[in-house]
Structures are given as C-alpha cells and as structure tokens.
Amino acid sequence: MKTRSTTILAVRRNGVTAMAGDGQVTIGSTVVKAKATKIRTLQEGRVLVGIAGSAADALALFQRFESKLEEFNGNLRRAAVELAKDWRTERALRRLEAMMVAADVESLLLVSGTGDLVEPDEGIVSIGSGEGFARAAATALMRHTDLSAKEIAREALLIASSICIYTNDHIAVESVGA
C-alpha cells in the first residue's frame, strides 16, 4: 500500500518565515492519524524543518539534518547542501521516500533526494500531497492581501485541505524572524 501524507507550506513575508503542515497520515484510502506533527524547530527555534513522506524516512531525515546543522554551526545553507549530497550519494539515504523544506530568517530551501536544493523566487515553497493547491492559494494570498506570513501559511493550507483528500485541516504553524 502506498503511504500518502502531509502537505507542508513555507511562506516568507516581511522578514518572517512561517511553515505550516497538516496532521493527516493516510495509508491507501484510510486515514490512520489526523494529528501528526510534521514540522520541527531546530537550533533553539532558529530553524524550521518540514518533511513530507513516510514517517520513518521523515524521522531519519530530521535526525540527519539536525546533525548537519550542528556540524556546520547552524549554517542552514551549508547543512542543506551537505544533506543533499549525502542523500544523493549514500545508498541507504537514496531509498528514502521524502522531501524536505528547511528555513531560517535568511533562507527558505526545498531539499530532495534527487539532489535538488532550490530557493524559490517568490518566497513560497510547498511539498507533499497538496503542494500544488497550497502553493496556488499562498501565491494568490501573497499577491492580493496584506496577511502576515503565518496567516498566509495557515489560510493556504486550509484551502488545500478543502481540495486535497490527503490533507486535513489540523494545521500546525511555526515561524522564525521578526
């Protein structure tokens, strides 16, 4: 059975980066958990990380990324580059089925096992089952409202949850910055 879970959305606006994640975990056509936590704060609240994919793979990536952050003294970009390299070259990591969004006050990055390391142009990045819905909603809210980064992240994920059957409305939001 294919495990589907998570929509993660990160938005940067006015010096604040907010990351929102839903709580639904689905196996096949069954919701097995509604209130999972898929966003973590690291480096004493200075770094946000959200991962979409299987639970075991997500936990492995959180641990690996936290180690990289410690190794590189909290330098998010350097830790993300090193994780992306390891993820692509280490046999055990290559098998992980997940994607990751990492953010601090200076950077907003998408990291994948194929070696992708992308910083979005518009300050919006999403991953997971409802990523397209969440990104579209966040883009519209960024362009046509004065909502804060946290408000945009929450509202966009609520919109995605009303469209994507693998995304629910139990939303957690964390932020860094101003």
Secondary structure by P-SEA (a helix, b strand, c coil): cbbbbbbbbbbbcccbbbbbbbbbbbccccccccccccccccccccbbbbbcccaaaaaaaaaaaaaaaaaaccaaaaaaaaaaaaaaccccccccccccccccccccccccccbbbbbbcccccccccaaaaaaaaaaaaaacccccaaaaaaaaaaaaaacccccccbbbbbbbcc
